[in-house]
Amino acid sequence: MDNVIAEDPYLQLGGDMIRFSGMEIKYNTKKPLGERIKIVKIGGKSFDPKAMYKVVSAAGQIQNHPKGINKKDTGKVAVETLIDYIKKNSPISSKLDDRIKEDK
């Protein structure tokens, strides 16, 4: 995360940041590497590096992480799951939830 939010675009390494639902981040791009991420909350509570969190992702995003445990493939295709959700819950609405904030 620290590289992706660098103020200097030449230092924005690592590609796009996966934005998990239920996770809040507060950052400051002007701080040096290692100090940019100010606050991380999951489910409204401060991130605990010793805690275990359940994460669901599309194939190819995080399931090969070396520290991941209890990984399983549901066999579901993300786009098909999204289409089914929209069909069952239409009309749907969206809103900005302000979960990634810059601390200026």
N, C-alpha and C positions, 0 to 999 in steps of 0.2 A: 504494500500500500504506500509506503513511504516514497518510493521512486515514482509512482504514478502521479502523485500530487505535487511534484517538484515545480517550483515557479519557473525555472529555466526549461523551456521545451526540449532542449538537447539532453537534459537529465531525466526526462520522463521515460524511464525504462520499464520494461515489463508489460507493456500493452495496457489494455483496458482493465479496470478493476471490476471484479464481479460484485454486484450490489445485492447483497442478501436482504430479503425481507426480514424485518424485525431487528436489524442491526443499525445502530446510529454511530456516526463518526464525526468528530470535530477535529479540524486540522489547521495548520498555519504553514503556508508555502514558503514563508520567509525564513523559517527556522532551518537549521542544518539537518542533514540526513541523520535519522535516528531520533530527532526531536520534533518532527512535523506532526505526528499523530498525537493529539492532546487528550482526547477522550474516545473510548470505544465502549458502547453499551450494547448488550444483547437482551432483547425482551425487556428493555427499560432498566436493566441492572448493569452495573459496571462489569466489564470483561474480567473474568478470572482465568489467568493462564493455566491454572491447575485443574479447572473444571473440564468436563467433557460435554460437547455440544453436538446435537443432531443436525445434520445438514443434508438437504436434498438439492441435487444439481442435474443439469443436462449432461449427457454423455460427453466425455472428453474434457470436462472442466476441472474437476478436483478428485475424481475417484482414484487416480494413480498417486496421490500424495503419499509419501513414505510413512507419515505418522497416522494415516487414517486406519481405523479399525472397524470391524463389523460392516464392511462395505458389501453392498449387493446391488445387482442390476435388476430393476423392476421389469425390464423388457418393454417399458412404455416409451413411445416416441413423443418427445416434448411438444412438437407442433400439433400432433393428433390430440394430446391431452388438453392443450390450449383451445383447440377448436371445440372439443367436447364441452369444456367449461363454458365457453361463450354461448354455445347452443343451449345449455341448461340454465344459464344465469342471465340471459339477455333480457332487457338491455343492461349493459354494464356501464359503470362510470369510472373515471380515473381522477386522481388528484395528486398533486405534489405533496409528498409527506415530509420533506425537509430532513431526511435522515443523514445526508452528507452536508456538513456545514463548514464554512471557512471561518476560523477564529481570527479576526483582523485586529 
